[in-house]
Amino acid sequence: MAVTLAQARRVGYTCLKALLRFAFMVANNLVAIPSYVLYLIVLQPLRVLDSKSFWYIEGVLFKWLLAMVASWGWWAGYTVVEWGDDVKAVSEDEAMVLVNHQATGDVCTLMMCLQDKGTVVRQMMWLMDHIFKYTNFGIVSLIHGDFFIRQGRAHRDQQLVLLKEHLEKYYRSRNRKWIVLFPEGGFLRKRRETSQAFAKKNNLPFLKHVTLPRFGATQVILKTLVAPQENGTPAGGDAVIKESKSKGLQWVIDTTIAYPKGEPIDIQTWILGYRQPTVTHVHYRIFPVKDVPAEPEALTHWLYQRFIEKEDLLTHFYETGAFPPLQGQTKAISREMTLSNLWLVGIQSLAFLSGGMWYCIFQYFYHCLF
């Protein structure tokens, strides 16, 4: 089949745009991530004198870094429409966010749609696969205090112990509010067949758009972060008295990400922007943590029910192009999530100015020393 001149031009333009976007992303990373690290090195005395202020500043820098990632998709036309409960209402409370997982772009989508949720982004903790530690953004997540979890049956028990220790050490001491995890334990395309086989063996529903979740990390988070008076844990000890000032985990936000035609966006697409502008749809349901059972069997059943509901939500979305209305509503209401281009340009400009500043500082000391 012959390629027309118009088609050749379109392909050439797409390739050129992808190359330029990739070059910008590399430059962005080369100035923004080292600047984040260097700012925090310089601020180490503040960490000793006033830890709360140090982690406040770190959170602001962290939010700006995530905004830069969001800008790559935003400027490529990868936008978000939100459905269901309005999570802004609980943005100042502690919450656990449960998300279905389809591709690497899910994380980028969350980085974008949570930008306008008040202090959430700078005060959130992520649970992510340990392989992420070795990416360009790994050093940032490591400093921020995110938890890298190693998948696989052989590591499961040890990882849950490490997660509990990590939460006890870092969650409240760094004033974290939201914790984000993907309970399926992997991408849909990788886990679907195994999940369906497990469901058939255990007489559980057959799911196509999600997989059956694992409950281990969720249980550890609930046991560690829910205030004693809410989960029945007896009070006692100075550490418990200190933490009792916090209301503890108050909400579980069940988050469902849907892509048109079930075609998820991966990180390569997010960076290169070769896909046509796409609207990703994100649905929220908020549950009071007091309604979430603590016992393993009951919690497993509760989690299964959430993902069965996700299956129904996604089936409805793929059939109609919209999520169904919430209980008590006659019509589903969507909200277009927006970002300020001026703000994004300001953040990017600050990153490049910071990179230039650090370069000049290093040049100055280099010439002084040599």
CORWO-V838690 format. One record per residue. N is the residue number from 1. RES is the residue in one letter. SS is DSSP state (H for helix, E for strand, C for the rest). OMEGA is omega in radians with two decimals (none if undefined). D_LAST is the distance of its C-alpha to the last C-alpha in Angstrom with 2 decimals. Layout:
N&RES&SS&OMEGA&D_LAST + N&RES&SS&OMEGA&D_LAST
This chain:
1&M&C&-3.08&63.67 + 2&A&C&3.11&62.26 + 3&V&C&-3.14&59.21 + 4&T&C&3.13&59.80 + 5&L&H&-3.14&57.38 + 6&A&H&3.13&57.02 + 7&Q&H&3.12&56.16 + 8&A&H&3.11&53.59 + 9&R&H&-3.12&51.96 + 10&R&H&3.11&51.98 + 11&V&H&3.12&50.34 + 12&G&H&3.13&47.74 + 13&Y&H&3.14&46.99 + 14&T&H&3.13&46.73 + 15&C&H&3.13&44.30 + 16&L&H&3.13&42.13 + 17&K&H&3.13&42.17 + 18&A&H&3.13&41.27 + 19&L&H&-3.14&38.32 + 20&L&H&3.11&37.02 + 21&R&H&3.13&37.59 + 22&F&H&3.12&35.75 + 23&A&H&3.12&32.72 + 24&F&H&3.14&32.81 + 25&M&H&3.11&33.21 + 26&V&H&3.12&30.20 + 27&A&H&3.11&28.04 + 28&N&H&3.13&29.68 + 29&N&H&-3.08&28.81 + 30&L&H&3.12&25.18 + 31&V&H&-3.00&24.64 + 32&A&H&-3.06&27.38 + 33&I&H&3.06&27.06 + 34&P&H&3.12&23.31 + 35&S&H&3.09&23.83 + 36&Y&H&-3.12&26.80 + 37&V&H&-3.08&24.93 + 38&L&H&3.07&21.96 + 39&Y&H&-3.09&24.50 + 40&L&H&3.04&26.36 + 41&I&H&3.13&23.41 + 42&V&H&-3.08&22.70 + 43&L&C&-3.13&26.48 + 44&Q&H&3.06&26.94 + 45&P&H&3.09&27.81 + 46&L&H&3.11&30.56 + 47&R&H&3.13&31.84 + 48&V&H&-3.05&32.49 + 49&L&H&-3.08&34.01 + 50&D&C&-3.06&35.92 + 51&S&H&-3.11&36.17 + 52&K&H&3.13&38.68 + 53&S&H&3.12&36.45 + 54&F&H&-3.09&33.50 + 55&W&H&3.01&35.74 + 56&Y&H&3.13&37.23 + 57&I&H&3.11&33.88 + 58&E&H&-3.14&33.09 + 59&G&H&3.11&36.54 + 60&V&H&3.11&36.00 + 61&L&H&3.12&32.77 + 62&F&H&3.12&34.70 + 63&K&H&3.13&37.57 + 64&W&H&3.10&35.37 + 65&L&H&3.12&33.96 + 66&L&H&3.08&37.56 + 67&A&H&3.09&38.55 + 68&M&H&3.08&36.10 + 69&V&H&3.12&37.82 + 70&A&H&-3.10&41.15 + 71&S&H&3.14&40.25 + 72&W&H&3.11&39.91 + 73&G&H&-3.10&43.55 + 74&W&H&-3.11&44.77 + 75&W&C&3.04&43.68 + 76&A&C&3.13&45.30 + 77&G&C&3.10&48.56 + 78&Y&E&-3.02&48.59 + 79&T&E&-3.06&50.18 + 80&V&E&2.96&52.00 + 81&V&E&-3.06&55.51 + 82&E&E&-3.09&56.37 + 83&W&E&3.03&59.76 + 84&G&E&-3.10&61.54 + 85&D&C&3.10&60.59 + 86&D&C&-3.05&58.11 + 87&V&H&3.07&55.26 + 88&K&H&-3.11&53.86 + 89&A&H&-3.11&56.65 + 90&V&H&-3.04&55.03 + 91&S&C&3.13&51.35 + 92&E&C&3.12&50.93 + 93&D&C&3.06&52.75 + 94&E&E&-3.08&51.58 + 95&A&E&3.01&52.57 + 96&M&E&-3.08&52.31 + 97&V&E&3.13&52.06 + 98&L&E&-3.01&53.78 + 99&V&E&2.99&52.99 + 100&N&C&-2.97&54.47 + 101&H&C&-3.12&52.03 + 102&Q&C&-3.09&52.46 + 103&A&C&-3.13&49.06 + 104&T&C&-3.14&45.31 + 105&G&H&3.11&45.93 + 106&D&H&-3.14&47.82 + 107&V&H&3.11&44.62 + 108&C&H&3.11&43.37 + 109&T&H&3.11&46.81 + 110&L&H&3.10&46.61 + 111&M&H&3.14&43.14 + 112&M&H&-2.96&44.79 + 113&C&H&3.09&48.14 + 114&L&C&-3.11&46.88 + 115&Q&C&-3.08&44.50 + 116&D&C&-3.12&47.34 + 117&K&C&3.08&48.62 + 118&G&C&-3.06&47.12 + 119&T&C&-3.00&44.71 + 120&V&C&-3.00&45.62 + 121&V&H&-3.10&42.52 + 122&R&H&-3.11&40.01 + 123&Q&H&-3.10&42.29 + 124&M&E&3.06&43.36 + 125&M&E&-3.13&42.75 + 126&W&E&2.91&43.10 + 127&L&E&-3.06&44.58 + 128&M&E&3.14&43.41 + 129&D&E&-3.05&43.46 + 130&H&H&-3.13&40.81 + 131&I&H&-3.14&39.65 + 132&F&H&3.14&38.21 + 133&K&H&-3.05&35.58 + 134&Y&H&3.07&33.91 + 135&T&C&-3.13&33.80 + 136&N&C&-3.09&31.03 + 137&F&C&-3.07&32.70 + 138&G&H&-3.12&33.13 + 139&I&H&3.12&30.11 + 140&V&H&3.14&31.48 + 141&S&H&3.13&34.95 + 142&L&H&3.12&33.71 + 143&I&H&-3.11&31.98 + 144&H&H&3.12&34.99 + 145&G&C&3.04&37.31 + 146&D&C&-3.10&39.38 + 147&F&E&3.11&41.32 + 148&F&E&-3.05&41.05 + 149&I&E&3.14&44.44 + 150&R&C&-3.11&45.22 + 151&Q&C&3.08&48.47 + 152&G&C&-3.10&51.23 + 153&R&H&-3.07&54.12 + 154&A&H&-3.07&52.37 + 155&H&H&-2.90&49.64 + 156&R&H&-3.07&51.80 + 157&D&H&-3.13&52.83 + 158&Q&H&-3.13&49.44 + 159&Q&H&3.13&47.78 + 160&L&H&3.06&50.30 + 161&V&H&3.13&49.55 + 162&L&H&3.11&45.81 + 163&L&H&3.12&46.57 + 164&K&H&3.13&48.64 + 165&E&H&-3.14&45.94 + 166&H&H&-3.14&43.34 + 167&L&H&-3.14&45.64 + 168&E&H&-3.07&46.43 + 169&K&H&-2.94&42.78 + 170&Y&H&-2.94&41.26 + 171&Y&H&-3.09&44.00 + 172&R&C&-3.12&45.13 + 173&S&C&3.11&42.05 + 174&R&C&3.06&40.17 + 175&N&C&3.10&43.24 + 176&R&C&-3.11&44.02 + 177&K&C&-3.11&47.19 + 178&W&E&3.04&47.85 + 179&I&E&-3.01&47.41 + 180&V&E&3.07&47.76 + 181&L&E&3.12&49.07 + 182&F&C&-3.00&50.82 + 183&P&C&3.14&53.76 + 184&E&C&3.07&54.76 + 185&G&C&3.12&51.86 + 186&G&C&-3.12&50.98 + 187&F&C&-3.13&51.69 + 188&L&H&-3.05&55.33 + 189&R&H&-3.11&55.58 + 190&K&H&-3.01&54.41 + 191&R&H&-2.99&56.56 + 192&R&H&-3.08&59.70 + 193&E&H&3.13&61.72 + 194&T&H&3.14&61.08 + 195&S&H&3.14&61.83 + 196&Q&H&3.09&65.06 + 197&A&H&3.11&66.18 + 198&F&H&-3.14&65.56 + 199&A&H&3.13&67.46 + 200&K&H&-3.12&70.39 + 201&K&H&-3.05&70.57 + 202&N&C&3.08&70.55 + 203&N&C&3.11&72.79 + 204&L&C&-3.10&70.07 + 205&P&C&3.10&69.80 + 206&F&C&-3.06&68.58 + 207&L&C&3.14&65.41 + 208&K&C&-3.00&63.93 + 209&H&C&3.06&61.32 + 210&V&C&3.04&59.74 + 211&T&C&3.12&59.79 + 212&L&C&-3.05&61.03 + 213&P&C&3.00&58.30 + 214&R&C&-2.97&57.16 + 215&F&C&-3.00&57.70 + 216&G&H&-3.11&55.43 + 217&A&H&3.12&52.34 + 218&T&H&3.14&54.62 + 219&Q&H&3.12&56.59 + 220&V&H&-3.14&53.55 + 221&I&H&-3.14&52.25 + 222&L&H&-3.11&55.68 + 223&K&H&-3.06&56.20 + 224&T&H&-2.97&52.77 + 225&L&H&3.10&52.45 + 226&V&E&-3.10&56.05 + 227&A&C&-3.08&56.95 + 228&P&H&-3.09&59.32 + 229&Q&H&-3.12&62.22 + 230&E&H&-3.13&62.12 + 231&N&H&3.04&62.12 + 232&G&C&3.13&64.16 + 233&T&C&-3.11&61.49 + 234&P&C&3.11&62.52 + 235&A&C&3.13&60.37 + 236&G&C&3.12&59.03 + 237&G&C&-3.10&55.90 + 238&D&H&-3.11&53.22 + 239&A&H&-3.13&51.10 + 240&V&H&3.13&54.11 + 241&I&H&3.13&54.89 + 242&K&H&-3.08&51.36 + 243&E&H&-3.09&51.46 + 244&S&C&3.06&55.01 + 245&K&C&3.08&53.64 + 246&S&C&3.08&52.67 + 247&K&C&-3.12&55.55 + 248&G&E&3.12&54.09 + 249&L&E&-3.05&54.31 + 250&Q&E&-3.02&56.99 + 251&W&E&2.91&57.14 + 252&V&E&-3.12&56.92 + 253&I&E&3.14&56.06 + 254&D&E&-3.01&57.45 + 255&T&E&-3.13&55.48 + 256&T&E&3.13&56.74 + 257&I&E&3.13&54.75 + 258&A&E&3.10&56.85 + 259&Y&E&3.10&55.87 + 260&P&H&-3.13&58.39 + 261&K&H&3.13&60.44 + 262&G&H&-3.12&58.63 + 263&E&C&-3.07&55.66 + 264&P&C&3.07&52.48 + 265&I&C&3.09&49.11 + 266&D&C&-3.05&46.35 + 267&I&H&3.13&42.60 + 268&Q&H&3.11&42.31 + 269&T&H&3.14&44.84 + 270&W&H&-3.11&43.16 + 271&I&H&-3.01&39.87 + 272&L&H&3.06&41.35 + 273&G&C&-3.10&44.31 + 274&Y&C&3.08&46.69 + 275&R&C&3.12&49.65 + 276&Q&C&3.11&51.87 + 277&P&C&-3.02&51.50 + 278&T&E&3.06&52.88 + 279&V&E&3.05&54.13 + 280&T&E&-3.07&53.53 + 281&H&E&-3.09&56.06 + 282&V&E&-3.10&55.29 + 283&H&E&-3.13&58.17 + 284&Y&E&2.91&57.95 + 285&R&E&-3.08&60.47 + 286&I&E&3.11&59.91 + 287&F&E&3.01&61.61 + 288&P&E&-3.07&61.80 + 289&V&H&3.12&60.35 + 290&K&H&3.12&63.59 + 291&D&H&-3.14&65.38 + 292&V&C&-3.11&63.17 + 293&P&C&-3.11&64.72 + 294&A&C&-3.11&62.75 + 295&E&C&-3.04&64.79 + 296&P&H&-3.09&63.41 + 297&E&H&-3.14&66.53 + 298&A&H&3.12&67.04 + 299&L&H&3.09&63.36 + 300&T&H&3.12&63.41 + 301&H&H&-3.13&66.52 + 302&W&H&3.12&64.97 + 303&L&H&3.09&61.86 + 304&Y&H&-3.14&64.10 + 305&Q&H&3.12&66.05 + 306&R&H&-3.10&62.95 + 307&F&H&2.97&62.03 + 308&I&H&3.07&65.65 + 309&E&H&3.07&65.50 + 310&K&H&3.10&62.30 + 311&E&H&3.12&64.24 + 312&D&H&3.12&67.00 + 313&L&H&-3.10&64.58 + 314&L&H&3.07&62.87 + 315&T&H&3.11&66.23 + 316&H&H&-3.12&67.44 + 317&F&H&-3.10&64.29 + 318&Y&H&3.13&64.48 + 319&E&H&-3.00&68.17 + 320&T&H&-3.08&68.03 + 321&G&C&3.13&64.47 + 322&A&C&3.04&64.40 + 323&F&C&3.13&64.37 + 324&P&C&3.12&67.68 + 325&P&C&3.06&68.37 + 326&L&C&3.11&67.77 + 327&Q&C&-3.13&70.81 + 328&G&C&3.11&72.85 + 329&Q&C&3.08&71.48 + 330&T&C&-3.13&73.54 + 331&K&C&3.12&70.63 + 332&A&C&-3.12&67.05 + 333&I&C&3.12&64.58 + 334&S&E&-3.14&61.17 + 335&R&E&3.12&58.17 + 336&E&E&3.14&55.60 + 337&M&E&-3.08&52.10 + 338&T&C&3.03&49.91 + 339&L&C&3.12&46.25 + 340&S&C&3.09&45.03 + 341&N&H&3.13&43.20 + 342&L&H&3.13&41.69 + 343&W&H&3.14&40.32 + 344&L&H&3.09&38.93 + 345&V&H&3.12&37.22 + 346&G&H&3.12&35.78 + 347&I&H&3.13&34.41 + 348&Q&H&3.13&32.89 + 349&S&H&3.13&31.37 + 350&L&H&3.13&29.85 + 351&A&H&-3.11&28.31 + 352&F&H&3.06&26.65 + 353&L&H&3.10&25.55 + 354&S&H&3.10&24.05 + 355&G&H&3.11&22.20 + 356&G&H&3.12&20.82 + 357&M&H&-3.12&19.92 + 358&W&H&3.10&17.99 + 359&Y&H&3.13&16.15 + 360&C&H&3.13&15.17 + 361&I&H&3.14&14.17 + 362&F&H&3.11&11.87 + 363&Q&H&-3.14&10.39 + 364&Y&H&-3.13&10.05 + 365&F&H&3.09&8.40 + 366&Y&H&-3.13&5.93 + 367&H&H&3.11&5.18 + 368&C&H&-3.08&5.76 + 369&L&H&-3.04&3.79 + 370&F&C&none&0.00
